[in-house]
Amino acid sequence: MAKIILQTKTIFIGGATVALLMVWTLWPWPLLPNMFQVTKSKFTPATQNCTEDADGMNLRHDDPLDSTFYDDPNLSYSIDTPIKDWDVKRRDWLEHHPSYAAGAGDRVVVLSGSQPWPCKNPIGDHLLLRLFKNKVDYCRINGYDLFYNNALLHPKMASYWAKIPVVRAAMVAHPEAEWIFWVDSDAVFTDMDFKPPLERYKKHNLVVDGWPNLIYEKKSWIGINAGVFLIRNCQWSMNFLEVWADMGPQTPNYEKWGQILTSTLKDKMYPVSDDQSALVYLLLKGKNKWRKKIYIENQYTLSGYWAGIVDSLDKIEESYLRRAKGARELRRPHAEVVRAHYAAVVREVIVKEGDGGGACQPFITHFTGCQPCSGDHPGYTDEACWNGIEKALNFADNQVLRSYGFARPDLLNSSSLSPTSFDFPS
């Protein structure tokens, strides 16, 4: 139990005063008034559009005995069982947990996952481990919680459909979070200091990388990438996930949906219902019900196609070092916990001087089609996929390792690590 040691003064004011000080000093703190207790803050009720938020910090981890939706015996985490009045239930839970209600509007939980069995590709498990580490680093640096799942939460929803039951369960497990951020296992955070601009999405409930012209004009199934998305923790999202999942392999209409999607999307070659095609279909057909609450993001690389990125990473790395060497503050060693300040300095330099001849640093580099675990990658060579993944991971890892005094000089050589000099950009 924590105690405070009071330094003895050379001149005693009096025996009674000393005794009082000793009692104050040695008395167990939990029995004293908590000087740092957070004032209860009222959580702003969610609207039908699920777009309200609150500001603040979470400082406590207690769980009052007051009854909440968790005490309902009919509560289900399964995608098969709908939840009604989720906004009300979540608001009620937050009102019983005021320290979590504070800041709920900006709280993000990152989700990712992989299959429950070993990889067929001989280096697949190693790649998955490094891909997982990348997500751990990103979440630690940015203050996000991370849940990595390797269990099928619905036995019939495997492969690309497996994410939907995980997202649904995470919404119930994390009522304190406003956003659930799904990131495929084969996606790499390549800008470790970038955070999604949540304020931009205050009127939307789902954010996905894509191009409106490919969706609405070309009716292309690759008009979006469903492997990375942000979804708001609200009733709209509960309803949307239920409709989305209804096109999956666990439903009796699965084959029928495959035919519908193939006939609707001009470039879809195989009559199989997949999550991405299903999402494009809902955008096309759900103009009033779904589309207006879905934000198609293309102002930054929420899910950047790896083949168009990896060759530029060396140039981006060189550009960063060139700019950083010219900014004295960026050559100052610092603790990792204050790196956000130095990331802001980098952004100021870029605004002032331009990108220094380097390409824009991608937020997420997604290795769509490489499938590192199975090793199956039609249309791509082993060298292109595995070298690309290694290069992206080392590019991201350098951003982390510089805070620890090291860096990889060669992005294609994970074994070569060099200590950074005192005046080296960090």
Order of alpha helices (4+ residues) and beta strands (2+ residues): alpha-alpha-alpha-beta-alpha-beta-alpha-beta-beta-beta-beta-alpha-alpha-alpha-beta-beta-alpha-alpha-beta-alpha-beta-beta
